[in-house]
């Protein structure tokens, strides 16, 4: 039995369960929506956090010891890349830092490019900050996504920044080196800054390999900001925090100078301690997690292929999020959501919220004990068969 098989009773303030009535109009659904996992946060992290909060004076602190060194060590082990300490900066969180990057590198009225379908906060960040959202629609093909390179390159010419999820959310795409090099090439040609959101990178499953975007920054003029966090991989979303990696000197000085001079990324002992502990003491836990998630993904794929042939799966090899394509069921988005909530009793994320290309899809979170997924698939199979036999 795996340590990930344990059923964890979560606090009433947990959004995954606490927002069911708000999200679905009922609490009678199995929640497989928001992107956190129903697994206990690794004990080394919890122990380190307890040591921080047990200090008798919670006053101003210096950086948590060796948090940068832990990041450097992790990237050397996981990705065989060498990071220089001055490339790194602590950040208050990935989403917050995307907003801050828009403030620094664009102006109100500037165009900002994203792909679509896309993690739904992206369009909100762009529009709310007074920038104009431009989107390039990804091509769905054989259970994965590809770029429309002509559309992408033409729209880049109008933009100042490209917000790029790598791996992709909601499709879990681990982008190939060829794809990343093309993205880099076209952005260099257009003089566009790339913000690579790599928060799901450490959830790349066996058989795939994530390539950090800063490794492509050898060419003159290449400008990328890589943002990441331990929140998804090590289940620490509640404490937030994260890491920026910028290789380009000019870009780094401008952005980190802004963060420091505006006191926007000051030391946070809990967050930095969690980063240190995750990257120093949780390597074995991490490998076991990836193996368990891989089995969960395989289980769900097999069940849906066997029993729900009108539903296919978009999944590119990273994260615990599967994008279900139910277009062949010939339901409107409202009808599809109602099918999952009212008939299958499952709380998933509607694909339409991820923008053009997400219609007719649902996002399913497999970051839970296998027994929960068995129940979820039994519910889906029964509802699907009842509908098909009606």
Secondary structure, DSSP 8 states (H G I E B T S, - for coil): --GGGS-----TT-HHHHTHHHHHS-S-SEE--SS--SS---HHHHHHHHHHHTSS--------TTHHHHHHHHHHHHH-----GGGEEEES-HHHHHHHHHHHH--TT-EEEEEES--THHHHHHHHTT-EEEEEE-EEETTEEE--HHHHHHHHTT-SEEEEESS-TTT-B---HHHHHHHHHHHHHHT-EEEEE-TTGGGB-TT-----GGGGTTSTT--EEEEE-STTTTT-TTT--EEEE---HHHHHHHHHHHHHTT-S---HHHHHHHHHHHHH-HHHHHHHHHHHHHHHHHHHHHHHHH-TT-EEE--BBSSEEEEE-GGG---HHHHHHIIIIIS-EE-EEGGGG-TT-TTEEEEE--S-HHHHHHHHHHHHHHHHHHHH-
